[in-house]
C-alpha cells in the first residue's frame, strides 16, 4: 500500500466524519443550547431531529436513482457539498423552520456520502485489509463526534447558549477543506453506470437465513440508539443538573468508545459468535442506560464509554451477518431492505422521544424507553439460527438494481 492510498482512505474517513459525525450527530450535543436560545419545546426539538433522519432515509432512496445517471464518486462529492451547505444553513438559522431545513440538508447529504464511502475505502486497500479500511471509517465518525462535543462545550463556555451557531461555522469550514482534499486525492475508474432498477429488495431479504430476527434487531437499534444520542445531554442538564461542560464530556466519551467498538466486536464475533455478541451488546445497553439515570458523575462517564463501544459495534455485527449469510445475488437488495426498516425507525424515534419528554416533563421515560427496546434486541439475538462459523467472505458484488458498484471500480489516482 502506498502513502497515497492511506491518504485517500483518510479523506474517505474524514468525509464520513463530516457527513455523519458533524451532519447527523451534532444536534444531540447542541440541542440544549438551541432550545434555550430559540425557545423550542421538546416536541419541536424532536421534529428537527426527525427532519435529519427522514432526509437520510430519502437520500438513501435517491442514491439508487442517481447511481444510474451519475458516477458514484460524483454522488459522494455532491453529498459532501449538500451536507456542508446544511451546516452553513444551520449556522445562520434564525428560527426552527430554517434550522429544520439545514438539518434536512445534513441528513440528505449524509446518505449521499455514506453509500459510496465504504467502497472507496475498501478499494484503496488490498482485500485482506478491507476490515482495516472500514474500521477507519468508523474511527473517522467517532473522532468527529469527540471533536464536536469538545467544541460545543468550549463554545457555550465562551459565548453562552446563544453561541451554538459557531459550532456549525467551524464544522462547515472543516467540511469545505475535506471536500477540497477529497476532490484532489480520490479518483475512480468507473467504466459504466449502475443499471436502472427498482427500489425494494424484500424478496431477497426473505431468502437470508434468520432474516426476521436480524431485521428486527436492526430496526430496534435504529429506534433505541437515537433516543439516547439525541436526548442524553438534555437529560443530564435539565433533569440531573449537570453543567454544559460535563454533559459535553459524556458525549466526548461516547465518541472515544466508538473508536474501539469496531475492532473489539470483530474479535468477539470471531471468538463467541454473532448470537452471543449481539445478545450481550443489547443486554449491556439496557444496563448502561439504566445506570446513567441517577446522574452520578463517575458511573455516567464510565457508562458513556461503553455506550459508545456498543453504538459502534451493533451495526458492524449486523452488517457482518449479512455479508456472511446472504448470497452474492441477495446481499445488495436484502441489506437495502433491512436498512430501509432501520431508517424508518430512526425517523420516528426523536419525534416520539420529544413528545414523551413534553408529556412527562422529564427525559427519564425517554431513556427508559430506549432501555426497554434493547430487551427486544436480546430476544432477536436468541432467535438467530445457529449457523456454522465461517471465514468472512469478500463483499459480494451488488446486483444491478443497487446504487453500489464492485470495489474494483474505485482506485486512487496513480502517481
LUMROGU-753420 format. One record per residue (C-alpha): residue in three letters; x, y, z. Coordinates in nm, 2 decimals, always signed. Layout:
! LUMROGU-753420
   r      X      Y      Z
 ALA      X      Y      Z
...
END
This chain:
! LUMROGU-753420
   r      X      Y      Z
 UNK  +0.00  +0.00  +0.00
 UNK  +0.13  +0.34  -0.09
 UNK  +0.12  +0.66  +0.12
 UNK  -0.13  +0.79  -0.13
 UNK  -0.37  +0.50  -0.06
 UNK  -0.36  +0.58  +0.31
 UNK  -0.42  +0.95  +0.24
 UNK  -0.72  +0.85  +0.02
 UNK  -0.87  +0.64  +0.29
 UNK  -0.80  +0.92  +0.55
 UNK  -1.01  +1.16  +0.33
 UNK  -1.28  +0.90  +0.29
 UNK  -1.29  +0.87  +0.67
 UNK  -1.29  +1.25  +0.71
 UNK  -1.58  +1.27  +0.46
 UNK  -1.77  +1.02  +0.67
 UNK  -1.69  +1.23  +0.98
 UNK  -1.82  +1.55  +0.82
 UNK  -2.13  +1.39  +0.68
 UNK  -2.22  +1.16  +0.98
 UNK  -2.04  +1.29  +1.29
 UNK  -2.09  +1.66  +1.20
 UNK  -2.41  +1.65  +0.99
 UNK  -2.61  +1.39  +1.19
 UNK  -2.49  +1.37  +1.55
 UNK  -2.40  +1.73  +1.63
 UNK  -2.77  +1.81  +1.70
 UNK  -2.77  +1.59  +2.02
 UNK  -2.49  +1.78  +2.19
 UNK  -2.61  +2.13  +2.10
 UNK  -2.98  +2.07  +2.14
 UNK  -3.00  +2.21  +2.50
 UNK  -2.84  +2.54  +2.38
 UNK  -3.07  +2.55  +2.07
 UNK  -3.38  +2.50  +2.29
 UNK  -3.27  +2.78  +2.52
 UNK  -3.17  +3.03  +2.25
 UNK  -3.47  +2.97  +2.02
 UNK  -3.73  +2.89  +2.29
 UNK  -3.81  +2.55  +2.15
 UNK  -4.04  +2.29  +2.31
 UNK  -3.91  +1.93  +2.33
 UNK  -4.17  +1.84  +2.06
 UNK  -4.03  +2.09  +1.82
 UNK  -3.67  +1.98  +1.90
 UNK  -3.77  +1.63  +1.83
 UNK  -3.92  +1.74  +1.49
 UNK  -3.59  +1.90  +1.40
 UNK  -3.41  +1.57  +1.47
 UNK  -3.68  +1.38  +1.27
 UNK  -3.61  +1.61  +0.97
 UNK  -3.25  +1.50  +0.98
 UNK  -3.31  +1.13  +0.99
 UNK  -3.60  +1.14  +0.75
 UNK  -3.38  +1.32  +0.50
 UNK  -3.12  +1.04  +0.55
 UNK  -3.39  +0.79  +0.45
 UNK  -3.50  +0.99  +0.15
 UNK  -3.13  +1.04  +0.05
 UNK  -3.07  +0.66  +0.06
 UNK  -3.36  +0.60  -0.18
 UNK  -3.24  +0.89  -0.40
 UNK  -2.89  +0.74  -0.44
 UNK  -3.05  +0.43  -0.60
 UNK  -3.20  +0.66  -0.87
 UNK  -2.89  +0.88  -0.91
 UNK  -2.65  +0.59  -0.95
 UNK  -2.80  +0.51  -1.29
 UNK  -2.74  +0.86  -1.41
 UNK  -2.41  +0.99  -1.25
 UNK  -2.09  +0.82  -1.12
 UNK  -2.07  +0.73  -0.76
 UNK  -1.78  +0.95  -0.68
 UNK  -1.98  +1.24  -0.81
 UNK  -2.26  +1.13  -0.58
 UNK  -2.01  +1.14  -0.29
 UNK  -1.89  +1.49  -0.39
 UNK  -2.24  +1.63  -0.43
 UNK  -2.34  +1.48  -0.10
 UNK  -2.05  +1.63  +0.08
 UNK  -2.14  +1.97  -0.05
 UNK  -2.50  +1.93  +0.04
 UNK  -2.40  +1.83  +0.40
 UNK  -2.17  +2.12  +0.43
 UNK  -2.44  +2.35  +0.29
 UNK  -2.67  +2.22  +0.56
 UNK  -2.42  +2.32  +0.83
 UNK  -2.40  +2.67  +0.68
 UNK  -2.78  +2.70  +0.68
 UNK  -2.79  +2.58  +1.05
 UNK  -2.52  +2.83  +1.14
 UNK  -2.74  +3.11  +1.00
 UNK  -3.08  +2.98  +1.12
 UNK  -3.29  +3.25  +1.28
 UNK  -3.57  +3.01  +1.38
 UNK  -3.68  +2.64  +1.40
 UNK  -3.81  +2.63  +1.04
 UNK  -3.48  +2.73  +0.88
 UNK  -3.29  +2.50  +1.13
 UNK  -3.51  +2.21  +1.02
 UNK  -3.42  +2.28  +0.66
 UNK  -3.05  +2.28  +0.75
 UNK  -3.09  +1.95  +0.93
 UNK  -3.27  +1.81  +0.63
 UNK  -2.97  +1.90  +0.40
 UNK  -2.73  +1.75  +0.65
 UNK  -2.92  +1.42  +0.66
 UNK  -2.97  +1.40  +0.28
 UNK  -2.61  +1.48  +0.21
 UNK  -2.50  +1.23  +0.47
 UNK  -2.67  +0.95  +0.29
 UNK  -2.51  +1.05  -0.04
 UNK  -2.17  +1.05  +0.12
 UNK  -2.20  +0.73  +0.32
 UNK  -2.32  +0.49  +0.05
 UNK  -2.01  +0.52  -0.17
 UNK  -1.76  +0.57  +0.11
 UNK  -1.71  +0.20  +0.22
 UNK  -1.65  +0.11  -0.14
 UNK  -1.39  +0.39  -0.18
 UNK  -1.21  +0.28  +0.14
 UNK  -1.20  -0.09  +0.06
 UNK  -1.08  -0.03  -0.30
 UNK  -0.78  +0.17  -0.18
 UNK  -0.65  -0.12  +0.03
 UNK  -0.58  -0.49  -0.06
 UNK  -0.87  -0.73  +0.00
 UNK  -0.71  -0.87  +0.32
 UNK  -0.70  -0.52  +0.46
 UNK  -1.07  -0.43  +0.39
 UNK  -1.16  -0.46  +0.76
 UNK  -0.89  -0.20  +0.85
 UNK  -1.02  +0.04  +0.59
 UNK  -1.38  +0.01  +0.71
 UNK  -1.26  +0.04  +1.07
 UNK  -1.10  +0.37  +0.98
 UNK  -1.44  +0.50  +0.86
 UNK  -1.59  +0.42  +1.20
 UNK  -1.30  +0.59  +1.36
 UNK  -1.34  +0.90  +1.14
 UNK  -1.70  +0.93  +1.26
 UNK  -1.61  +0.87  +1.62
 UNK  -1.33  +1.13  +1.62
 UNK  -1.57  +1.39  +1.46
 UNK  -1.81  +1.32  +1.75
 UNK  -1.53  +1.37  +2.00
 UNK  -1.43  +1.69  +1.84
 UNK  -1.79  +1.82  +1.82
 UNK  -1.86  +1.76  +2.19
 UNK  -1.55  +1.94  +2.30
 UNK  -1.61  +2.22  +2.06
 UNK  -1.97  +2.26  +2.17
 UNK  -1.86  +2.27  +2.54
 UNK  -1.60  +2.54  +2.47
 UNK  -1.84  +2.75  +2.26
 UNK  -2.10  +2.75  +2.53
 UNK  -1.84  +2.85  +2.79
 UNK  -1.72  +3.14  +2.58
 UNK  -2.05  +3.27  +2.42
 UNK  -2.32  +3.10  +2.62
 UNK  -2.63  +2.93  +2.47
 UNK  -2.65  +3.20  +2.20
 UNK  -2.32  +3.09  +2.05
 UNK  -2.43  +2.74  +1.94
 UNK  -2.43  +2.85  +1.57
 UNK  -2.05  +2.89  +1.59
 UNK  -2.02  +2.51  +1.62
 UNK  -2.17  +2.48  +1.27
 UNK  -1.95  +2.76  +1.14
 UNK  -1.64  +2.56  +1.24
 UNK  -1.78  +2.24  +1.11
 UNK  -1.87  +2.40  +0.77
 UNK  -1.51  +2.53  +0.74
 UNK  -1.36  +2.19  +0.81
 UNK  -1.61  +2.03  +0.57
 UNK  -1.51  +2.26  +0.28
 UNK  -1.14  +2.17  +0.34
 UNK  -1.22  +1.80  +0.34
 UNK  -1.42  +1.84  +0.02
 UNK  -1.13  +2.01  -0.15
 UNK  -0.89  +1.73  -0.04
 UNK  -1.13  +1.46  -0.15
 UNK  -1.16  +1.61  -0.50
 UNK  -0.78  +1.64  -0.52
 UNK  -0.68  +1.30  -0.39
 UNK  -0.95  +1.04  -0.46
 UNK  -1.02  +0.91  -0.81
 UNK  -1.22  +0.63  -0.96
 UNK  -1.23  +0.42  -1.28
 UNK  -1.60  +0.35  -1.31
 UNK  -1.65  +0.21  -1.66
 UNK  -2.02  +0.22  -1.66
 UNK  -2.31  +0.35  -1.45
 UNK  -2.53  +0.11  -1.25
 UNK  -2.82  -0.02  -1.45
 UNK  -3.16  +0.11  -1.37
 UNK  -3.36  -0.10  -1.12
 UNK  -3.65  -0.09  -0.88
 UNK  -3.61  +0.01  -0.52
 UNK  -3.70  -0.27  -0.28
 UNK  -3.53  -0.60  -0.20
 UNK  -3.77  -0.76  +0.04
 UNK  -3.78  -1.08  -0.16
 UNK  -3.41  -1.11  -0.14
 UNK  -3.42  -1.03  +0.23
 UNK  -3.66  -1.32  +0.30
 UNK  -3.40  -1.56  +0.15
 UNK  -3.14  -1.46  +0.41
 UNK  -3.13  -1.72  +0.70
 UNK  -3.27  -1.56  +1.01
 UNK  -3.40  -1.25  +0.82
 UNK  -3.68  -1.18  +1.07
 UNK  -3.47  -1.15  +1.39
 UNK  -3.18  -0.98  +1.21
 UNK  -3.42  -0.72  +1.06
 UNK  -3.60  -0.68  +1.39
 UNK  -3.27  -0.61  +1.57
 UNK  -3.16  -0.36  +1.30
 UNK  -3.49  -0.18  +1.34
 UNK  -3.47  -0.19  +1.72
 UNK  -3.12  -0.05  +1.71
 UNK  -3.23  +0.24  +1.49
 UNK  -3.51  +0.33  +1.73
 UNK  -3.32  +0.29  +2.06
 UNK  -2.98  +0.45  +1.99
 UNK  -3.12  +0.78  +1.88
 UNK  -3.33  +0.82  +2.19
 UNK  -3.00  +0.83  +2.38
 UNK  -2.78  +1.03  +2.15
 UNK  -3.05  +1.29  +2.08
 UNK  -3.16  +1.34  +2.44
 UNK  -2.89  +1.23  +2.68
 UNK  -2.73  +1.57  +2.71
 UNK  -3.07  +1.72  +2.78
 UNK  -3.14  +1.46  +3.04
 UNK  -2.81  +1.53  +3.22
 UNK  -2.85  +1.91  +3.21
 UNK  -3.22  +1.95  +3.26
 UNK  -3.30  +1.66  +3.50
 UNK  -2.97  +1.59  +3.67
 UNK  -2.84  +1.94  +3.70
 UNK  -2.52  +1.88  +3.51
 UNK  -2.31  +2.17  +3.37
 UNK  -2.29  +2.20  +2.99
 UNK  -1.92  +2.12  +3.00
 UNK  -1.98  +1.79  +3.19
 UNK  -2.26  +1.69  +2.96
 UNK  -2.02  +1.76  +2.66
 UNK  -1.76  +1.54  +2.83
 UNK  -2.01  +1.25  +2.84
 UNK  -2.07  +1.29  +2.47
 UNK  -1.70  +1.30  +2.41
 UNK  -1.65  +0.97  +2.59
 UNK  -1.92  +0.81  +2.37
 UNK  -1.72  +0.91  +2.07
 UNK  -1.40  +0.77  +2.23
 UNK  -1.58  +0.44  +2.29
 UNK  -1.68  +0.43  +1.93
 UNK  -1.32  +0.44  +1.82
 UNK  -1.26  +0.10  +1.98
 UNK  -1.60  -0.06  +1.93
 UNK  -1.54  -0.19  +1.58
 UNK  -1.21  -0.38  +1.65
 UNK  -1.35  -0.53  +1.97
 UNK  -1.67  -0.66  +1.82
 UNK  -1.48  -0.82  +1.53
 UNK  -1.27  -1.02  +1.78
 UNK  -1.59  -1.10  +1.98
 UNK  -1.77  -1.24  +1.68
 UNK  -1.47  -1.45  +1.58
 UNK  -1.45  -1.59  +1.94
 UNK  -1.80  -1.62  +2.07
 UNK  -2.02  -1.59  +1.75
 UNK  -2.28  -1.35  +1.63
 UNK  -2.57  -1.46  +1.86
 UNK  -2.37  -1.42  +2.18
 UNK  -2.21  -1.09  +2.07
 UNK  -2.54  -0.93  +1.98
 UNK  -2.72  -1.06  +2.29
 UNK  -2.45  -0.92  +2.52
 UNK  -2.44  -0.59  +2.33
 UNK  -2.82  -0.53  +2.36
 UNK  -2.82  -0.65  +2.72
 UNK  -2.54  -0.42  +2.81
 UNK  -2.72  -0.13  +2.65
 UNK  -3.02  -0.19  +2.89
 UNK  -2.79  -0.19  +3.19
 UNK  -2.58  +0.11  +3.09
 UNK  -2.88  +0.33  +3.01
 UNK  -3.03  +0.25  +3.34
 UNK  -2.70  +0.33  +3.52
 UNK  -2.69  +0.68  +3.38
 UNK  -3.05  +0.77  +3.50
 UNK  -2.94  +0.88  +3.85
 UNK  -2.69  +1.12  +3.70
 UNK  -2.40  +1.01  +3.92
 UNK  -2.09  +1.16  +3.76
 UNK  -1.83  +0.88  +3.76
 UNK  -2.07  +0.60  +3.68
 UNK  -2.23  +0.80  +3.40
 UNK  -1.89  +0.89  +3.24
 UNK  -1.78  +0.53  +3.26
 UNK  -2.11  +0.41  +3.11
 UNK  -2.07  +0.67  +2.83
 UNK  -1.75  +0.50  +2.70
 UNK  -1.92  +0.16  +2.69
 UNK  -2.23  +0.30  +2.53
 UNK  -2.01  +0.44  +2.25
 UNK  -1.85  +0.10  +2.20
 UNK  -2.19  -0.07  +2.17
 UNK  -2.32  +0.21  +1.94
 UNK  -2.03  +0.13  +1.70
 UNK  -2.04  -0.25  +1.74
 UNK  -2.40  -0.34  +1.69
 UNK  -2.44  -0.21  +1.33
 UNK  -2.10  -0.36  +1.24
 UNK  -2.21  -0.70  +1.37
 UNK  -2.54  -0.68  +1.18
 UNK  -2.36  -0.59  +0.86
 UNK  -2.11  -0.88  +0.90
 UNK  -2.41  -1.12  +0.94
 UNK  -2.55  -1.02  +0.61
 UNK  -2.20  -1.04  +0.44
 UNK  -2.15  -1.40  +0.57
 UNK  -2.50  -1.54  +0.53
 UNK  -2.65  -1.37  +0.22
 UNK  -2.58  -1.49  -0.13
 UNK  -2.40  -1.27  -0.37
 UNK  -2.73  -1.21  -0.55
 UNK  -2.93  -1.13  -0.24
 UNK  -2.67  -0.93  -0.04
 UNK  -2.73  -0.59  -0.20
 UNK  -3.11  -0.58  -0.22
 UNK  -3.16  -0.78  +0.10
 UNK  -2.94  -0.54  +0.31
 UNK  -3.11  -0.24  +0.15
 UNK  -3.45  -0.37  +0.26
 UNK  -3.32  -0.41  +0.62
 UNK  -3.16  -0.07  +0.61
 UNK  -3.50  +0.08  +0.50
 UNK  -3.66  -0.06  +0.81
 UNK  -3.37  +0.08  +1.02
 UNK  -3.42  +0.42  +0.86
 UNK  -3.79  +0.43  +0.93
 UNK  -3.72  +0.36  +1.30
 UNK  -3.46  +0.64  +1.31
 UNK  -3.71  +0.88  +1.16
 UNK  -3.98  +0.83  +1.42
 UNK  -3.75  +0.79  +1.72
 UNK  -3.67  +1.15  +1.81
 UNK  -4.02  +1.27  +1.75
 UNK  -4.16  +1.01  +1.99
 UNK  -3.89  +1.10  +2.24
 UNK  -3.97  +1.47  +2.22
 UNK  -4.34  +1.42  +2.26
 UNK  -4.28  +1.18  +2.56
 UNK  -4.05  +1.44  +2.72
 UNK  -4.30  +1.71  +2.69
 UNK  -4.59  +1.49  +2.81
 UNK  -4.40  +1.38  +3.13
 UNK  -4.19  +1.69  +3.18
 UNK  -3.88  +1.48  +3.22
 UNK  -3.63  +1.28  +3.00
 UNK  -3.65  +0.99  +3.23
 UNK  -3.91  +0.80  +3.03
 UNK  -3.73  +0.86  +2.71
 UNK  -3.42  +0.68  +2.83
 UNK  -3.63  +0.41  +2.99
 UNK  -3.79  +0.35  +2.65
 UNK  -3.45  +0.31  +2.49
 UNK  -3.35  +0.06  +2.77
 UNK  -3.67  -0.14  +2.72
 UNK  -3.63  -0.16  +2.35
 UNK  -3.29  -0.31  +2.39
 UNK  -3.45  -0.61  +2.56
 UNK  -3.63  -0.68  +2.23
 UNK  -3.28  -0.70  +2.07
 UNK  -3.18  -0.97  +2.31
 UNK  -3.49  -1.17  +2.20
 UNK  -3.39  -1.12  +1.84
 UNK  -3.03  -1.24  +1.90
 UNK  -3.15  -1.56  +2.07
 UNK  -3.38  -1.63  +1.78
 UNK  -3.10  -1.62  +1.52
 UNK  -3.03  -1.96  +1.36
 UNK  -2.72  -2.14  +1.48
 UNK  -2.52  -2.13  +1.17
 UNK  -2.17  -2.27  +1.14
 UNK  -1.89  -2.02  +1.19
 UNK  -1.72  -1.93  +0.86
 UNK  -1.44  -1.70  +0.75
 UNK  -1.58  -1.37  +0.64
 UNK  -1.63  -1.36  +0.26
 UNK  -1.53  -1.07  +0.04
 UNK  -1.82  -0.82  +0.00
 UNK  -2.04  -0.96  -0.28
 UNK  -2.10  -0.76  -0.60
 UNK  -2.44  -0.59  -0.56
 UNK  -2.70  -0.68  -0.83
 UNK  -2.79  -0.43  -1.10
 UNK  -3.07  -0.25  -0.90
 UNK  -2.84  -0.14  -0.62
 UNK  -2.66  +0.20  -0.60
 UNK  -2.32  +0.04  -0.52
 UNK  -2.07  -0.10  -0.76
 UNK  -1.80  -0.35  -0.71
 UNK  -1.50  -0.22  -0.52
 UNK  -1.28  -0.26  -0.82
 UNK  -1.43  +0.04  -0.99
 UNK  -1.26  +0.27  -0.75
 UNK  -0.90  +0.34  -0.73
 UNK  -0.65  +0.60  -0.62
 UNK  -0.51  +0.82  -0.89
 UNK  -0.16  +0.69  -0.98
 UNK  +0.15  +0.90  -0.94
END
